[in-house]
């Protein structure tokens, strides 16, 4: 399986778009997924996991949650952006 | 120590307001704190922890991160809201 299926990056789309992406990955045989988001999308990433738990038929296990701070270059200056990684698995 | 110092609820204020609240708690002798947030404030809660790590002199350990989905009543209907709890400690 290609590693591109392993990570879902949450950005500007609606929550259901990412939920659908997760379900598609799981249905194609993937057992574990990482959901990543930065900045304002962090709240949406948590919504994705919770919506998935409510809508998907199988039990979702939250394996790990990591938060970090990424240093980005914005023109001349450096800015910090918070990030989250949620590792989920189906049993 | 009163248990009210133990939990910081992140809401509509600026990030620095919650960072200051955490530092005040730690400086008054508290060793562990829980930072909670719901909905859009989840991203801000992660910002608070990251800003605290950068600005506070002591090392911050992230003990645990939990996400959940709270059921709220909004008039007649029930709505789900995502929530996060980040447990931090100073060593």
N, CA and C atoms of all chains as a GROMACS GRO file, in nm:
protein
  546
    1UNK      N    1   0.083  -0.121   0.000
    1UNK     CA    2   0.000   0.000   0.000
    1UNK      C    3   0.087   0.125   0.000
    2UNK      N    4   0.051   0.223  -0.080
    2UNK     CA    5   0.127   0.348  -0.086
    2UNK      C    6   0.116   0.424   0.044
    3UNK      N    7   0.222   0.494   0.080
    3UNK     CA    8   0.222   0.563   0.209
    3UNK      C    9   0.130   0.686   0.207
    4UNK      N   10   0.088   0.728   0.087
    4UNK     CA   11   0.002   0.845   0.078
    4UNK      C   12  -0.135   0.822   0.145
    5UNK      N   13  -0.172   0.696   0.158
    5UNK     CA   14  -0.300   0.664   0.220
    5UNK      C   15  -0.291   0.671   0.373
    6UNK      N   16  -0.169   0.674   0.420
    6UNK     CA   17  -0.142   0.660   0.563
    6UNK      C   18  -0.169   0.788   0.642
    7UNK      N   19  -0.162   0.901   0.576
    7UNK     CA   20  -0.177   1.030   0.643
    7UNK      C   21  -0.284   1.115   0.574
    8UNK      N   22  -0.374   1.168   0.654
    8UNK     CA   23  -0.477   1.258   0.600
    8UNK      C   24  -0.446   1.397   0.655
    9UNK      N   25  -0.425   1.492   0.565
    9UNK     CA   26  -0.393   1.628   0.609
    9UNK      C   27  -0.521   1.712   0.608
   10UNK      N   28  -0.559   1.759   0.722
   10UNK     CA   29  -0.683   1.836   0.734
   10UNK      C   30  -0.655   1.984   0.708
   11UNK      N   31  -0.730   2.041   0.615
   11UNK     CA   32  -0.710   2.181   0.578
   11UNK      C   33  -0.841   2.256   0.567
   12UNK      N   34  -0.867   2.315   0.450
   12UNK     CA   35  -0.980   2.406   0.436
   12UNK      C   36  -1.112   2.340   0.395
   13UNK      N   37  -1.109   2.213   0.358
   13UNK     CA   38  -1.235   2.149   0.316
   13UNK      C   39  -1.328   2.125   0.435
   14UNK      N   40  -1.450   2.080   0.404
   14UNK     CA   41  -1.547   2.049   0.510
   14UNK      C   42  -1.505   1.921   0.584
   15UNK      N   43  -1.554   1.908   0.709
   15UNK     CA   44  -1.522   1.792   0.791
   15UNK      C   45  -1.554   1.660   0.719
   16UNK      N   46  -1.674   1.654   0.657
   16UNK     CA   47  -1.716   1.527   0.595
   16UNK      C   48  -1.621   1.481   0.485
   17UNK      N   49  -1.552   1.577   0.418
   17UNK     CA   50  -1.458   1.540   0.312
   17UNK      C   51  -1.343   1.456   0.368
   18UNK      N   52  -1.297   1.493   0.489
   18UNK     CA   53  -1.186   1.420   0.551
   18UNK      C   54  -1.235   1.289   0.613
   19UNK      N   55  -1.358   1.292   0.665
   19UNK     CA   56  -1.418   1.168   0.719
   19UNK      C   57  -1.427   1.065   0.606
   20UNK      N   58  -1.475   1.110   0.489
   20UNK     CA   59  -1.486   1.021   0.373
   20UNK      C   60  -1.349   0.967   0.332
   21UNK      N   61  -1.248   1.054   0.334
   21UNK     CA   62  -1.112   1.010   0.298
   21UNK      C   63  -1.063   0.902   0.393
   22UNK      N   64  -1.092   0.917   0.522
   22UNK     CA   65  -1.051   0.817   0.622
   22UNK      C   66  -1.122   0.684   0.597
   23UNK      N   67  -1.253   0.691   0.575
   23UNK     CA   68  -1.332   0.569   0.554
   23UNK      C   69  -1.283   0.496   0.428
   24UNK      N   70  -1.254   0.573   0.324
   24UNK     CA   71  -1.203   0.514   0.200
   24UNK      C   72  -1.070   0.440   0.226
   25UNK      N   73  -0.982   0.504   0.302
   25UNK     CA   74  -0.854   0.440   0.335
   25UNK      C   75  -0.875   0.311   0.414
   26UNK      N   76  -0.959   0.318   0.516
   26UNK     CA   77  -0.984   0.199   0.598
   26UNK      C   78  -1.046   0.088   0.514
   27UNK      N   79  -1.141   0.125   0.428
   27UNK     CA   80  -1.208   0.024   0.346
   27UNK      C   81  -1.115  -0.038   0.243
   28UNK      N   82  -1.009   0.034   0.208
   28UNK     CA   83  -0.916  -0.022   0.109
   28UNK      C   84  -0.806  -0.104   0.179
   29UNK      N   85  -0.820  -0.128   0.308
   29UNK     CA   86  -0.730  -0.221   0.376
   29UNK      C   87  -0.634  -0.159   0.475
   30UNK      N   88  -0.634  -0.027   0.482
   30UNK     CA   89  -0.547   0.043   0.576
   30UNK      C   90  -0.596   0.019   0.720
   31UNK      N   91  -0.505  -0.011   0.812
   31UNK     CA   92  -0.546  -0.038   0.951
   31UNK      C   93  -0.520   0.080   1.044
   32UNK      N   94  -0.423   0.163   1.007
   32UNK     CA   95  -0.390   0.279   1.090
   32UNK      C   96  -0.374   0.404   1.004
   33UNK      N   97  -0.415   0.514   1.057
   33UNK     CA   98  -0.408   0.641   0.985
   33UNK      C   99  -0.359   0.752   1.078
   34UNK      N  100  -0.287   0.847   1.022
   34UNK     CA  101  -0.249   0.967   1.098
   34UNK      C  102  -0.326   1.086   1.041
   35UNK      N  103  -0.392   1.158   1.127
   35UNK     CA  104  -0.463   1.278   1.086
   35UNK      C  105  -0.382   1.399   1.135
   36UNK      N  106  -0.341   1.482   1.040
   36UNK     CA  107  -0.256   1.597   1.075
   36UNK      C  108  -0.327   1.727   1.044
   37UNK      N  109  -0.300   1.828   1.123
   37UNK     CA  110  -0.355   1.961   1.095
   37UNK      C  111  -0.268   2.066   1.160
   38UNK      N  112  -0.277   2.186   1.104
   38UNK     CA  113  -0.201   2.301   1.155
   38UNK      C  114  -0.295   2.418   1.181
   39UNK      N  115  -0.259   2.500   1.279
   39UNK     CA  116  -0.332   2.625   1.304
   39UNK      C  117  -0.479   2.602   1.332
   40UNK      N  118  -0.564   2.683   1.267
   40UNK     CA  119  -0.708   2.677   1.292
   40UNK      C  120  -0.769   2.542   1.256
   41UNK      N  121  -0.702   2.467   1.170
   41UNK     CA  122  -0.757   2.337   1.127
   41UNK      C  123  -0.746   2.230   1.236
   42UNK      N  124  -0.675   2.260   1.346
   42UNK     CA  125  -0.660   2.163   1.455
   42UNK      C  126  -0.797   2.123   1.511
   43UNK      N  127  -0.884   2.222   1.533
   43UNK     CA  128  -1.019   2.192   1.584
   43UNK      C  129  -1.092   2.099   1.487
   44UNK      N  130  -1.074   2.125   1.357
   44UNK     CA  131  -1.141   2.044   1.256
   44UNK      C  132  -1.090   1.900   1.257
   45UNK      N  133  -0.959   1.882   1.283
   45UNK     CA  134  -0.903   1.748   1.289
   45UNK      C  135  -0.968   1.666   1.402
   46UNK      N  136  -0.992   1.733   1.516
   46UNK     CA  137  -1.059   1.665   1.627
   46UNK      C  138  -1.204   1.632   1.589
   47UNK      N  139  -1.269   1.726   1.517
   47UNK     CA  140  -1.405   1.700   1.466
   47UNK      C  141  -1.406   1.578   1.373
   48UNK      N  142  -1.304   1.566   1.290
   48UNK     CA  143  -1.296   1.454   1.195
   48UNK      C  144  -1.292   1.321   1.271
   49UNK      N  145  -1.206   1.314   1.373
   49UNK     CA  146  -1.194   1.190   1.451
   49UNK      C  147  -1.325   1.158   1.522
   50UNK      N  148  -1.387   1.260   1.583
   50UNK     CA  149  -1.512   1.236   1.654
   50UNK      C  150  -1.626   1.198   1.559
   51UNK      N  151  -1.632   1.261   1.443
   51UNK     CA  152  -1.736   1.228   1.346
   51UNK      C  153  -1.716   1.086   1.294
   52UNK      N  154  -1.592   1.050   1.275
   52UNK     CA  155  -1.559   0.916   1.227
   52UNK      C  156  -1.602   0.812   1.330
   53UNK      N  157  -1.579   0.840   1.457
   53UNK     CA  158  -1.620   0.748   1.564
   53UNK      C  159  -1.771   0.729   1.566
   54UNK      N  160  -1.844   0.836   1.536
   54UNK     CA  161  -1.990   0.826   1.539
   54UNK      C  162  -2.048   0.764   1.413
   55UNK      N  163  -1.980   0.787   1.297
   55UNK     CA  164  -2.042   0.747   1.171
   55UNK      C  165  -1.991   0.614   1.116
   56UNK      N  166  -1.869   0.576   1.154
   56UNK     CA  167  -1.809   0.456   1.096
   56UNK      C  168  -1.854   0.336   1.176
   57UNK      N  169  -1.875   0.224   1.108
   57UNK     CA  170  -1.930   0.107   1.175
   57UNK      C  171  -1.832   0.040   1.270
   58UNK      N  172  -1.705   0.043   1.235
   58UNK     CA  173  -1.606  -0.025   1.319
   58UNK      C  174  -1.557   0.064   1.432
   59UNK      N  175  -1.504   0.001   1.534
   59UNK     CA  176  -1.451   0.074   1.650
   59UNK      C  177  -1.319   0.142   1.612
   60UNK      N  178  -1.309   0.270   1.648
   60UNK     CA  179  -1.186   0.347   1.622
   60UNK      C  180  -1.106   0.357   1.752
   61UNK      N  181  -0.981   0.321   1.747
   61UNK     CA  182  -0.894   0.340   1.863
   61UNK      C  183  -0.804   0.460   1.839
   62UNK      N  184  -0.794   0.546   1.940
   62UNK     CA  185  -0.699   0.657   1.930
   62UNK      C  186  -0.568   0.608   1.991
   63UNK      N  187  -0.468   0.589   1.905
   63UNK     CA  188  -0.341   0.531   1.948
   63UNK      C  189  -0.253   0.635   2.015
   64UNK      N  190  -0.252   0.756   1.959
   64UNK     CA  191  -0.159   0.856   2.005
   64UNK      C  192  -0.204   0.994   1.959
   65UNK      N  193  -0.180   1.095   2.042
   65UNK     CA  194  -0.204   1.233   2.001
   65UNK      C  195  -0.079   1.312   2.034
   66UNK      N  196  -0.026   1.380   1.933
   66UNK     CA  197   0.094   1.462   1.956
   66UNK      C  198   0.064   1.606   1.916
   67UNK      N  199   0.113   1.700   1.996
   67UNK     CA  200   0.106   1.839   1.952
   67UNK      C  201   0.247   1.891   1.936
   68UNK      N  202   0.263   1.983   1.844
   68UNK     CA  203   0.395   2.038   1.822
   68UNK      C  204   0.382   2.181   1.772
   69UNK      N  205   0.496   2.243   1.753
   69UNK     CA  206   0.500   2.381   1.709
   69UNK      C  207   0.596   2.386   1.591
   70UNK      N  208   0.543   2.416   1.473
   70UNK     CA  209   0.626   2.420   1.352
   70UNK      C  210   0.673   2.562   1.325
   71UNK      N  211   0.800   2.575   1.292
   71UNK     CA  212   0.855   2.707   1.258
   71UNK      C  213   0.844   2.725   1.107
   72UNK      N  214   0.773   2.827   1.065
   72UNK     CA  215   0.755   2.853   0.922
   72UNK      C  216   0.817   2.987   0.886
   73UNK      N  217   0.859   3.000   0.761
   73UNK     CA  218   0.909   3.130   0.716
   73UNK      C  219   0.799   3.205   0.645
   74UNK      N  220   0.773   3.326   0.691
   74UNK     CA  221   0.670   3.410   0.631
   74UNK      C  222   0.740   3.536   0.582
   75UNK      N  223   0.790   3.527   0.458
   75UNK     CA  224   0.870   3.637   0.404
   75UNK      C  225   1.001   3.645   0.480
   76UNK      N  226   1.028   3.756   0.543
   76UNK     CA  227   1.153   3.774   0.617
   76UNK      C  228   1.149   3.712   0.755
   77UNK      N  229   1.030   3.717   0.817
   77UNK     CA  230   1.025   3.675   0.957
   77UNK      C  231   0.982   3.529   0.972
   78UNK      N  232   1.013   3.475   1.087
   78UNK     CA  233   0.974   3.337   1.118
   78UNK      C  234   0.852   3.338   1.207
   79UNK      N  235   0.757   3.249   1.175
   79UNK     CA  236   0.639   3.241   1.260
   79UNK      C  237   0.625   3.098   1.312
   80UNK      N  238   0.557   3.085   1.425
   80UNK     CA  239   0.530   2.955   1.485
   80UNK      C  240   0.386   2.918   1.455
   81UNK      N  241   0.365   2.793   1.416
   81UNK     CA  242   0.229   2.745   1.398
   81UNK      C  243   0.212   2.615   1.474
   82UNK      N  244   0.105   2.608   1.553
   82UNK     CA  245   0.076   2.486   1.626
   82UNK      C  246   0.029   2.378   1.530
   83UNK      N  247   0.059   2.254   1.565
   83UNK     CA  248   0.018   2.141   1.481
   83UNK      C  249  -0.027   2.026   1.569
   84UNK      N  250  -0.110   1.940   1.514
   84UNK     CA  251  -0.154   1.821   1.588
   84UNK      C  252  -0.143   1.699   1.497
   85UNK      N  253  -0.112   1.586   1.556
   85UNK     CA  254  -0.112   1.458   1.485
   85UNK      C  255  -0.190   1.357   1.567
   86UNK      N  256  -0.296   1.306   1.509
   86UNK     CA  257  -0.378   1.206   1.580
   86UNK      C  258  -0.366   1.074   1.505
   87UNK      N  259  -0.318   0.972   1.575
   87UNK     CA  260  -0.299   0.841   1.514
   87UNK      C  261  -0.418   0.753   1.552
   88UNK      N  262  -0.492   0.707   1.453
   88UNK     CA  263  -0.608   0.623   1.481
   88UNK      C  264  -0.594   0.487   1.412
   89UNK      N  265  -0.663   0.388   1.470
   89UNK     CA  266  -0.657   0.253   1.414
   89UNK      C  267  -0.793   0.188   1.423
   90UNK      N  268  -0.820   0.096   1.332
   90UNK     CA  269  -0.941   0.015   1.347
   90UNK      C  270  -0.899  -0.122   1.395
   91UNK      N  271  -0.983  -0.180   1.479
   91UNK     CA  272  -0.948  -0.311   1.534
   91UNK      C  273  -1.021  -0.422   1.458
   92UNK      N  274  -0.425   2.340   4.827
   92UNK     CA  275  -0.452   2.426   4.712
   92UNK      C  276  -0.591   2.399   4.654
   93UNK      N  277  -0.662   2.501   4.621
   93UNK     CA  278  -0.796   2.484   4.565
   93UNK      C  279  -0.790   2.418   4.428
   94UNK      N  280  -0.891   2.342   4.397
   94UNK     CA  281  -0.888   2.268   4.270
   94UNK      C  282  -0.913   2.361   4.151
   95UNK      N  283  -0.959   2.484   4.178
   95UNK     CA  284  -0.986   2.576   4.067
   95UNK      C  285  -0.860   2.615   3.992
   96UNK      N  286  -0.746   2.602   4.058
   96UNK     CA  287  -0.621   2.636   3.992
   96UNK      C  288  -0.573   2.525   3.900
   97UNK      N  289  -0.633   2.410   3.916
   97UNK     CA  290  -0.588   2.288   3.850
   97UNK      C  291  -0.625   2.282   3.702
   98UNK      N  292  -0.732   2.352   3.665
   98UNK     CA  293  -0.781   2.345   3.528
   98UNK      C  294  -0.796   2.484   3.470
   99UNK      N  295  -0.744   2.502   3.350
   99UNK     CA  296  -0.758   2.629   3.279
   99UNK      C  297  -0.849   2.603   3.159
  100UNK      N  298  -0.959   2.676   3.154
  100UNK     CA  299  -1.052   2.657   3.044
  100UNK      C  300  -1.028   2.762   2.936
  101UNK      N  301  -0.992   2.719   2.820
  101UNK     CA  302  -0.959   2.812   2.712
  101UNK      C  303  -1.086   2.848   2.634
  102UNK      N  304  -1.110   2.978   2.621
  102UNK     CA  305  -1.231   3.025   2.552
  102UNK      C  306  -1.200   3.137   2.456
  103UNK      N  307  -1.268   3.250   2.474
  103UNK     CA  308  -1.260   3.358   2.375
  103UNK      C  309  -1.147   3.459   2.395
  104UNK      N  310  -1.079   3.452   2.510
  104UNK     CA  311  -0.971   3.550   2.531
  104UNK      C  312  -0.850   3.521   2.441
  105UNK      N  313  -0.753   3.614   2.446
  105UNK     CA  314  -0.629   3.595   2.369
  105UNK      C  315  -0.543   3.484   2.430
  106UNK      N  316  -0.457   3.426   2.348
  106UNK     CA  317  -0.369   3.318   2.392
  106UNK      C  318  -0.287   3.358   2.516
  107UNK      N  319  -0.229   3.480   2.512
  107UNK     CA  320  -0.141   3.521   2.622
  107UNK      C  321  -0.212   3.524   2.757
  108UNK      N  322  -0.346   3.549   2.755
  108UNK     CA  323  -0.422   3.553   2.880
  108UNK      C  324  -0.419   3.416   2.949
  109UNK      N  325  -0.428   3.311   2.869
  109UNK     CA  326  -0.427   3.175   2.926
  109UNK      C  327  -0.286   3.132   2.962
  110UNK      N  328  -0.188   3.178   2.882
  110UNK     CA  329  -0.048   3.150   2.915
  110UNK      C  330  -0.015   3.210   3.051
  111UNK      N  331  -0.058   3.334   3.071
  111UNK     CA  332  -0.036   3.403   3.199
  111UNK      C  333  -0.102   3.328   3.313
  112UNK      N  334  -0.225   3.280   3.290
  112UNK     CA  335  -0.297   3.205   3.394
  112UNK      C  336  -0.221   3.078   3.432
  113UNK      N  337  -0.165   3.010   3.333
  113UNK     CA  338  -0.086   2.888   3.359
  113UNK      C  339   0.039   2.921   3.440
  114UNK      N  340   0.110   3.026   3.398
  114UNK     CA  341   0.234   3.064   3.468
  114UNK      C  342   0.204   3.102   3.612
  115UNK      N  343   0.094   3.176   3.633
  115UNK     CA  344   0.054   3.215   3.768
  115UNK      C  345   0.028   3.091   3.854
  116UNK      N  346  -0.042   2.993   3.797
  116UNK     CA  347  -0.070   2.869   3.870
  116UNK      C  348   0.059   2.795   3.907
  117UNK      N  349   0.147   2.781   3.808
  117UNK     CA  350   0.274   2.712   3.833
  117UNK      C  351   0.356   2.785   3.939
  118UNK      N  352   0.360   2.918   3.929
  118UNK     CA  353   0.440   2.996   4.023
  118UNK      C  354   0.383   2.992   4.164
  119UNK      N  355   0.253   2.965   4.176
  119UNK     CA  356   0.193   2.958   4.309
  119UNK      C  357   0.202   2.816   4.366
  120UNK      N  358   0.277   2.728   4.299
  120UNK     CA  359   0.306   2.598   4.358
  120UNK      C  360   0.241   2.479   4.290
  121UNK      N  361   0.154   2.506   4.194
  121UNK     CA  362   0.087   2.397   4.122
  121UNK      C  363   0.189   2.323   4.034
  122UNK      N  364   0.185   2.190   4.036
  122UNK     CA  365   0.283   2.113   3.957
  122UNK      C  366   0.223   2.058   3.827
  123UNK      N  367   0.092   2.040   3.828
  123UNK     CA  368   0.025   1.987   3.709
  123UNK      C  369  -0.100   2.068   3.679
  124UNK      N  370  -0.129   2.084   3.552
  124UNK     CA  371  -0.245   2.162   3.508
  124UNK      C  372  -0.316   2.090   3.394
  125UNK      N  373  -0.447   2.105   3.388
  125UNK     CA  374  -0.520   2.056   3.272
  125UNK      C  375  -0.573   2.175   3.194
  126UNK      N  376  -0.547   2.175   3.065
  126UNK     CA  377  -0.597   2.282   2.978
  126UNK      C  378  -0.710   2.223   2.894
  127UNK      N  379  -0.828   2.280   2.908
  127UNK     CA  380  -0.945   2.228   2.838
  127UNK      C  381  -0.999   2.328   2.738
  128UNK      N  382  -1.054   2.279   2.630
  128UNK     CA  383  -1.118   2.368   2.533
  128UNK      C  384  -1.220   2.290   2.453
  129UNK      N  385  -1.315   2.365   2.398
  129UNK     CA  386  -1.420   2.306   2.316
  129UNK      C  387  -1.429   2.378   2.182
  130UNK      N  388  -1.469   2.306   2.079
  130UNK     CA  389  -1.495   2.366   1.947
  130UNK      C  390  -1.375   2.440   1.891
  131UNK      N  391  -1.400   2.561   1.841
  131UNK     CA  392  -1.293   2.638   1.776
  131UNK      C  393  -1.177   2.672   1.870
  132UNK      N  394  -1.203   2.670   2.001
  132UNK     CA  395  -1.097   2.705   2.096
  132UNK      C  396  -0.993   2.594   2.110
  133UNK      N  397  -1.017   2.477   2.049
  133UNK     CA  398  -0.921   2.366   2.058
  133UNK      C  399  -0.785   2.407   2.002
  134UNK      N  400  -0.787   2.475   1.886
  134UNK     CA  401  -0.661   2.521   1.826
  134UNK      C  402  -0.588   2.616   1.920
  135UNK      N  403  -0.668   2.700   1.988
  135UNK     CA  404  -0.607   2.797   2.079
  135UNK      C  405  -0.543   2.728   2.200
  136UNK      N  406  -0.606   2.620   2.246
  136UNK     CA  407  -0.551   2.544   2.359
  136UNK      C  408  -0.412   2.488   2.324
  137UNK      N  409  -0.397   2.441   2.200
  137UNK     CA  410  -0.267   2.389   2.155
  137UNK      C  411  -0.167   2.505   2.147
  138UNK      N  412  -0.214   2.622   2.099
  138UNK     CA  413  -0.128   2.741   2.097
  138UNK      C  414  -0.081   2.778   2.238
  139UNK      N  415  -0.171   2.768   2.335
  139UNK     CA  416  -0.136   2.803   2.473
  139UNK      C  417  -0.022   2.713   2.522
  140UNK      N  418  -0.034   2.583   2.499
  140UNK     CA  419   0.070   2.489   2.545
  140UNK      C  420   0.203   2.518   2.474
  141UNK      N  421   0.198   2.541   2.343
  141UNK     CA  422   0.321   2.568   2.270
  141UNK      C  423   0.385   2.701   2.310
  142UNK      N  424   0.302   2.804   2.333
  142UNK     CA  425   0.356   2.933   2.375
  142UNK      C  426   0.418   2.923   2.513
  143UNK      N  427   0.353   2.843   2.598
  143UNK     CA  428   0.403   2.822   2.734
  143UNK      C  429   0.539   2.754   2.729
  144UNK      N  430   0.553   2.656   2.641
  144UNK     CA  431   0.681   2.586   2.627
  144UNK      C  432   0.791   2.680   2.583
  145UNK      N  433   0.756   2.777   2.496
  145UNK     CA  434   0.858   2.869   2.446
  145UNK      C  435   0.889   2.981   2.544
  146UNK      N  436   0.788   3.023   2.622
  146UNK     CA  437   0.808   3.143   2.703
  146UNK      C  438   0.841   3.115   2.849
  147UNK      N  439   0.802   2.999   2.899
  147UNK     CA  440   0.821   2.971   3.041
  147UNK      C  441   0.961   2.915   3.062
  148UNK      N  442   1.020   2.951   3.175
  148UNK     CA  443   1.160   2.913   3.195
  148UNK      C  444   1.178   2.765   3.222
  149UNK      N  445   1.079   2.704   3.288
  149UNK     CA  446   1.095   2.563   3.323
  149UNK      C  447   1.047   2.471   3.211
  150UNK      N  448   1.094   2.349   3.214
  150UNK     CA  449   1.056   2.250   3.113
  150UNK      C  450   0.912   2.203   3.137
  151UNK      N  451   0.832   2.205   3.031
  151UNK     CA  452   0.693   2.160   3.040
  151UNK      C  453   0.684   2.017   2.984
  152UNK      N  454   0.625   1.927   3.060
  152UNK     CA  455   0.599   1.792   3.009
  152UNK      C  456   0.452   1.779   2.973
  153UNK      N  457   0.427   1.723   2.856
  153UNK     CA  458   0.288   1.693   2.821
  153UNK      C  459   0.260   1.551   2.868
  154UNK      N  460   0.175   1.541   2.970
  154UNK     CA  461   0.148   1.412   3.034
  154UNK      C  462   0.048   1.330   2.954
  155UNK      N  463  -0.054   1.398   2.904
  155UNK     CA  464  -0.164   1.326   2.840
  155UNK      C  465  -0.245   1.424   2.754
  156UNK      N  466  -0.294   1.374   2.642
  156UNK     CA  467  -0.386   1.453   2.560
  156UNK      C  468  -0.508   1.365   2.532
  157UNK      N  469  -0.625   1.416   2.564
  157UNK     CA  470  -0.748   1.340   2.538
  157UNK      C  471  -0.839   1.423   2.449
  158UNK      N  472  -0.903   1.358   2.353
  158UNK     CA  473  -1.007   1.427   2.279
  158UNK      C  474  -1.138   1.358   2.306
  159UNK      N  475  -1.246   1.433   2.302
  159UNK     CA  476  -1.377   1.374   2.326
  159UNK      C  477  -1.482   1.453   2.251
  160UNK      N  478  -1.603   1.406   2.261
  160UNK     CA  479  -1.714   1.469   2.191
  160UNK      C  480  -1.824   1.490   2.295
  161UNK      N  481  -1.855   1.613   2.325
  161UNK     CA  482  -1.957   1.643   2.426
  161UNK      C  483  -2.092   1.666   2.360
  162UNK      N  484  -2.194   1.607   2.419
  162UNK     CA  485  -2.330   1.627   2.367
  162UNK      C  486  -2.393   1.744   2.441
  163UNK      N  487  -2.432   1.846   2.366
  163UNK     CA  488  -2.492   1.965   2.428
  163UNK      C  489  -2.634   1.980   2.379
  164UNK      N  490  -2.718   2.045   2.460
  164UNK     CA  491  -2.853   2.074   2.414
  164UNK      C  492  -2.860   2.216   2.362
  165UNK      N  493  -2.906   2.229   2.239
  165UNK     CA  494  -2.918   2.361   2.178
  165UNK      C  495  -3.066   2.380   2.147
  166UNK      N  496  -3.139   2.431   2.246
  166UNK     CA  497  -3.285   2.442   2.230
  166UNK      C  498  -3.344   2.301   2.229
  167UNK      N  499  -3.414   2.266   2.122
  167UNK     CA  500  -3.475   2.134   2.112
  167UNK      C  501  -3.377   2.025   2.071
  168UNK      N  502  -3.285   2.063   1.986
  168UNK     CA  503  -3.198   1.959   1.929
  168UNK      C  504  -3.068   1.942   2.007
  169UNK      N  505  -3.008   1.826   1.986
  169UNK     CA  506  -2.881   1.799   2.050
  169UNK      C  507  -2.768   1.819   1.950
  170UNK      N  508  -2.661   1.882   1.994
  170UNK     CA  509  -2.547   1.900   1.906
  170UNK      C  510  -2.423   1.839   1.972
  171UNK      N  511  -2.328   1.800   1.887
  171UNK     CA  512  -2.202   1.746   1.935
  171UNK      C  513  -2.096   1.852   1.923
  172UNK      N  514  -2.015   1.862   2.026
  172UNK     CA  515  -1.901   1.954   2.019
  172UNK      C  516  -1.773   1.882   2.058
  173UNK      N  517  -1.673   1.896   1.976
  173UNK     CA  518  -1.544   1.833   2.006
  173UNK      C  519  -1.478   1.906   2.122
  174UNK      N  520  -1.400   1.832   2.201
  174UNK     CA  521  -1.331   1.891   2.313
  174UNK      C  522  -1.191   1.830   2.325
  175UNK      N  523  -1.103   1.904   2.389
  175UNK     CA  524  -0.967   1.853   2.413
  175UNK      C  525  -0.927   1.880   2.557
  176UNK      N  526  -0.849   1.790   2.612
  176UNK     CA  527  -0.791   1.810   2.745
  176UNK      C  528  -0.643   1.778   2.737
  177UNK      N  529  -0.562   1.878   2.768
  177UNK     CA  530  -0.416   1.859   2.765
  177UNK      C  531  -0.364   1.872   2.907
  178UNK      N  532  -0.300   1.765   2.955
  178UNK     CA  533  -0.247   1.764   3.091
  178UNK      C  534  -0.097   1.795   3.085
  179UNK      N  535  -0.058   1.903   3.151
  179UNK     CA  536   0.083   1.942   3.148
  179UNK      C  537   0.139   1.947   3.289
  180UNK      N  538   0.269   1.928   3.299
  180UNK     CA  539   0.335   1.930   3.430
  180UNK      C  540   0.470   1.999   3.417
  181UNK      N  541   0.515   2.059   3.528
  181UNK     CA  542   0.653   2.109   3.530
  181UNK      C  543   0.737   2.014   3.612
  182UNK      N  544   0.861   1.997   3.570
  182UNK     CA  545   0.947   1.902   3.640
  182UNK      C  546   1.041   1.977   3.736
   0.00000   0.00000   0.00000
